Amino acid sequence: MQAREEEQLFAVYHRTKEELERMPVLGKTQTVCPVCKRVIEGTIYRDGDYVMIRKICPEHGTFIEKYWEDYELYDKMRNFQYNGRGLENPNYIPDTSGANCPYDCGICDRHLSHTGLANVVITNRCHLNCWYCFFYAKEGEPIYEPSLDEFKKLFANLRAQRPIPPNAIQLTGGEPTMHPQIVEIVRAAREAGFEQVQLNTTGINLGLDPDLAVRLRYAGVNTLYLSFDGVSMRANPKNHWEIPFILEAARKAEIGIVFVPTVISGINDHELGAMVNFALNHLDVVRAVNYQPVSLVGRMPDKAREQMRITIPGMIKELEEQTHGVINRDHWFSVPYTGIFDKFLEAVAGRYMYDMSIHFACGMGTYLFLDDDKKIVPLPEFVDVLGIYEYLRENYDEIKEEGGITKKLLGIRRFVDEEKQPKSVNFLKLLTNFLMNKDFGSLGAIHHKTLFLGSMHFQDEYNYDVQRVERCDIHYAMPDGEVLPFCTFNVFPEIYRDKIQRQFSIPPEVWKKQHPDWSYSSDKYRRNVKLLQESELYRKVYGGIVDFFALPVNGGKPVPNAKPALPEVQDSAKSSEAFGVRVSQG
Amino acid sequence: MSSVSSADEVEKKQSGLAEEQSAEETSEIGIRINARAVKETKKEKSQSPSAEGDVAYEEELIEELGKKYHVPYRIVKEAEIAVAREQLKSFSDATKLQYDLMTLDPVLKASVNYGKARITIIYNPKGARNLRPKTDLQELLAFLGQRGIQPSSVQERDYDYYKEFYSYTFNPPRIRTRPPYGYDPKKWEKIKEEYEKERLKREEEKRQKFRQWQAAYLERHRDVLSKYPQDLARRHA
């Protein structure tokens, strides 16, 4: 990075009081002091190209943090914001009716979104020791691993939510495949009525035991929400060596994969384009890349935080640079954009649709098509995405009336450029089917011909915005019956995640008595780097990467780090051990 | 201030502690009290899991319709504390107090209502039959006292965690109606029942569809799945 750019990057953190007061204010919100956690006022303001948040704690002074690294995108996306409907039957009614958010959680009557994706922690045991992860049982700590019946109760509780019961669930951990009854748990989730069952996993156990992948698919797993921090071993020491085996296992088992990179500035953000390219190489099995800019929970030195911080627009801009504009910032739309479709479909169909009413700053996405001639075509290149939004909004009243739909839907044709659309896809037909059938199921046909790119930025104490958390739709089902938004569960573990799970954990002595052959260290994975790396599959997957961005049809410019050099076994072993995964010999 | 140095400080200052602490040191006090609770927990855990008041882990299980569930508390306490509003200082201070109360291990739920000048604490009392960290009203009042809060009244009662909390969160009643977009509540009320029937029918159809998919999948992967008869036998469980 050029010195000038770097200076700009960090200058926003070090403004004087007078400079700050001159910055245009974009809005006020409630946030927390990162030190004492009191709820305080936050000011969202513009600083050049950036959107920032500042706050003053009477005890601990001023805190400044990046909110979004692109003002124009912020200005465009905030127009999509709307309030959802929350729950008719919230699980917890605090005395304050949610005024002390985020400390009134449970989920309370103030909350504005229904559960879109339900998360359930299967176990806190994990086979890895990732340095940045706080959520796995360390030596001497209690084990959180509910029984099958307890999971059934959690699933039923989630499915009892009204007016819109969640239909997507993510089983997470720890490492969920370490629960001995994981297959039965998946089956129970399906039986409870969840149609989309995701497994948030390192994938290692599936790569090494492909039968397990088949069993899980049969039981009902649709998607592996797979940790994938980069193509090279340096960016992804977690599961770089197993990735080829995981892809193969998922392929055989017919499970779709979502790559989930945690993006940390200076650590793996140089491989954003390479990750998309790698996904395109495995489009038969990879459905999406869902970037997660790092959430810097917990106290850390300011300088380290400033260096590691990246937000959704920051990630998008880097991706644009690395893909030479093939995927650019205009291709991305904020999640609540889809709200207009929900409103339209509900009014027409007379039944509830999924309400994606999260805060616009929490998530964005776009679709890429890989055409028969290998051309990468982002959806907004041939669909006037904004035009459709405006059209539906302006004609909402007329369309929802009986008989208005067919006539008005014909008007949508003009927003699709059939000349530019991929040759292999009749998008207009798919879109019309989707709207006429009044069902998101029609979108399945799109999913199988595309790569979805998404980005979710979970919060931390520095950029915390209560307006975001009260709209969150990724919720954890807790063993005490409460339901918690992602960014209360994970940002305040001392009062939510860790505290409640500890209450429902099994003391280590009892656990050991129940599992006499078990120890904390026996859970840990030992990697046979040599065996993995010298396999034909490893060499085929990493040695045979096609750089789609380097093809003339896509502008002929290679993405950086698309094809990492195959490492030496010795270097791999060092890299693995440095990350905390022991290496076995032979 | 790193977390390590705070913990060290906590340990050093543990012995003398508590009531004499001045109001100026309130930011430290929450941590100290919390540390004391943790220390007590360690002491309890160092005994055999079944030793604490003859409570065994198995006693934390509760039976509902023949199934066992882990419910760590039964009868605990709820304290409702009325205070002068000025003592809560501000809305922001009230949120901090609520947060600090919630960090205490024996506190299950806490709410500080600035508007109504009321503090509600559900806590695990000393002597309760369970393995979890405990406290008592005196300690909680001392904790509040260190923040300059002198209650004008305190009401305490037995709180049945299982009946009043756990059973509620697992079966919350509807408190309002949110009709689909484009429908007013009156119109929706008339068709709601029919809608619910339709919804259940659609769900059952989806389950059937999934079972059909499973049957086809089984045919494609019989070589693998036949090795796991338990997965097949429980297909319709």
Chai-1 contact restraints between the chains, C-beta under 6 A:
chainA,res_idxA,chainB,res_idxB,connection_type,confidence,min_distance_angstrom,max_distance_angstrom,comment,restraint_id
A,C36,B,K96,contact,1.0,0.0,6.0,A-B,restraint_1
A,K37,B,Y99,contact,1.0,0.0,6.0,A-B,restraint_2
A,R38,B,S92,contact,1.0,0.0,6.0,A-B,restraint_3
A,R38,B,T95,contact,1.0,0.0,6.0,A-B,restraint_4
A,R38,B,K96,contact,1.0,0.0,6.0,A-B,restraint_5
A,V39,B,S92,contact,1.0,0.0,6.0,A-B,restraint_6
A,V39,B,T95,contact,1.0,0.0,6.0,A-B,restraint_7
A,I40,B,S92,contact,1.0,0.0,6.0,A-B,restraint_8
A,R85,B,R178,contact,1.0,0.0,6.0,A-B,restraint_9
A,E88,B,R174,contact,1.0,0.0,6.0,A-B,restraint_10
A,E88,B,R176,contact,1.0,0.0,6.0,A-B,restraint_11
A,E88,B,R178,contact,1.0,0.0,6.0,A-B,restraint_12
A,N89,B,P172,contact,1.0,0.0,6.0,A-B,restraint_13
A,N89,B,R174,contact,1.0,0.0,6.0,A-B,restraint_14
A,N91,B,T169,contact,1.0,0.0,6.0,A-B,restraint_15
A,N91,B,P172,contact,1.0,0.0,6.0,A-B,restraint_16
A,P94,B,S111,contact,1.0,0.0,6.0,A-B,restraint_17
A,D95,B,S111,contact,1.0,0.0,6.0,A-B,restraint_18
A,D95,B,N113,contact,1.0,0.0,6.0,A-B,restraint_19
A,D95,B,T120,contact,1.0,0.0,6.0,A-B,restraint_20
A,T96,B,S111,contact,1.0,0.0,6.0,A-B,restraint_21
A,T96,B,N113,contact,1.0,0.0,6.0,A-B,restraint_22
A,N100,B,T95,contact,1.0,0.0,6.0,A-B,restraint_23
A,N100,B,Q98,contact,1.0,0.0,6.0,A-B,restraint_24
A,Y103,B,Q98,contact,1.0,0.0,6.0,A-B,restraint_25
A,Y103,B,Y99,contact,1.0,0.0,6.0,A-B,restraint_26
A,D149,B,K67,contact,1.0,0.0,6.0,A-B,restraint_27
A,E150,B,Y69,contact,1.0,0.0,6.0,A-B,restraint_28
A,N157,B,F170,contact,1.0,0.0,6.0,A-B,restraint_29
A,P163,B,R178,contact,1.0,0.0,6.0,A-B,restraint_30
A,V183,B,D231,contact,1.0,0.0,6.0,A-B,restraint_31
A,G193,B,E203,contact,1.0,0.0,6.0,A-B,restraint_32
A,D211,B,V224,contact,1.0,0.0,6.0,A-B,restraint_33
A,V214,B,H221,contact,1.0,0.0,6.0,A-B,restraint_34
A,V214,B,V224,contact,1.0,0.0,6.0,A-B,restraint_35
A,R215,B,Y228,contact,1.0,0.0,6.0,A-B,restraint_36
A,R215,B,D231,contact,1.0,0.0,6.0,A-B,restraint_37
A,Y218,B,Y217,contact,1.0,0.0,6.0,A-B,restraint_38
A,Y218,B,L225,contact,1.0,0.0,6.0,A-B,restraint_39
A,K343,B,Y181,contact,1.0,0.0,6.0,A-B,restraint_40
A,E346,B,P180,contact,1.0,0.0,6.0,A-B,restraint_41
A,E346,B,Y181,contact,1.0,0.0,6.0,A-B,restraint_42
A,A347,B,Y181,contact,1.0,0.0,6.0,A-B,restraint_43
A,A347,B,G182,contact,1.0,0.0,6.0,A-B,restraint_44
A,Y352,B,P180,contact,1.0,0.0,6.0,A-B,restraint_45
A,K400,B,G182,contact,1.0,0.0,6.0,A-B,restraint_46
A,G481,B,Y166,contact,1.0,0.0,6.0,A-B,restraint_47
A,G481,B,T169,contact,1.0,0.0,6.0,A-B,restraint_48
A,G481,B,F170,contact,1.0,0.0,6.0,A-B,restraint_49
A,E482,B,T169,contact,1.0,0.0,6.0,A-B,restraint_50
A,E494,B,T103,contact,1.0,0.0,6.0,A-B,restraint_51
A,I495,B,M102,contact,1.0,0.0,6.0,A-B,restraint_52
A,I495,B,T103,contact,1.0,0.0,6.0,A-B,restraint_53
A,Q503,B,P72,contact,1.0,0.0,6.0,A-B,restraint_54
A,F504,B,H70,contact,1.0,0.0,6.0,A-B,restraint_55
A,P507,B,P49,contact,1.0,0.0,6.0,A-B,restraint_56
A,E509,B,P49,contact,1.0,0.0,6.0,A-B,restraint_57
A,V510,B,P49,contact,1.0,0.0,6.0,A-B,restraint_58
A,V510,B,Y57,contact,1.0,0.0,6.0,A-B,restraint_59
